[in-house]
């Protein structure tokens, strides 16, 4: 009956071509599906052992977890909760302990730096030490002392101001202070300049890269500000013939004596004084005020009448 029912059915035109295309395509899809399933199985088979190995590893400072957090290790043990997760109170405690350790480390390092006078250029690497060290003020800075070296062959004069931390706590120096000058004697204030030291200015001062934007001073430690005097002109010379001073007028007694001569003079006689030429006495007084309200410290540059004063920023004490 079935054969009779379908014996009159005939395939349509192109059925054979359709089968020739469809069968290979179906086989290709089956192969792709099988390859994808095999790759997924291989991935799962390699990922699970690795995950188990990482979760069971101990002794590392930071232990990875499935939620992407890290447990802080204390004494070589992982700071994890017993159920494998992290509790909120445990995380807070770990963060506070970490902050405490970092703060202690920063203070220790800063003490070493204060002893050697090393700068903290730019942002403080530890961060906590600068935050715990207030800015040096009137009550912290003192014992300022100047020093001036003899002039070299070019006439340059170098000097140093040293300022100390006289308090009992650390403090941070953020600026060198304010510097000024005063012309004395034959020095001409209009021919004297006070400028900041820059690289290549010919002053011979330390390179500006050695200056510190922040310097933490322990009690008794110091910082320095150096300056250089570069003359542009020599002081003027003095001397030469002087005008004669007028002689004493004849006294009335001599006029009435009628002798026509002058009586013996009790004062100085008329002289023409000629002195050898010399250099005028001129000097420049350089002052530094570390902080407003602190005593000024001054240094005198002798035989200086015209030139430029270059000064550095904060330098660690040598």
Secondary structure, DSSP 8 states (H G I E B T S, - for coil): -HHHHHTT----TTHHHHHHHHHHHHHHHHHHHHHHHHHHHHHHHHHHHHHHHHHH--S-SEEE-TTS-EEE-BTTB----TTSS--HHHHHHHHHHHHHHHHHHHHHHHHHHHHHT----SS-SSSHHHHHS-B--TTTEEEEEEEE----TTS-EEEEEEEEE-SSS-EEE----EEEEEEEET--GGGEEEEE--TTSSS----GGG--S-EEE-TT-EEEEEEEEEEEE---EEEEE----------HHHHHH-SSS----SS------EEEEEE--EEEEEEEESSTTS--EEEEEES--EEEEEE---EE--
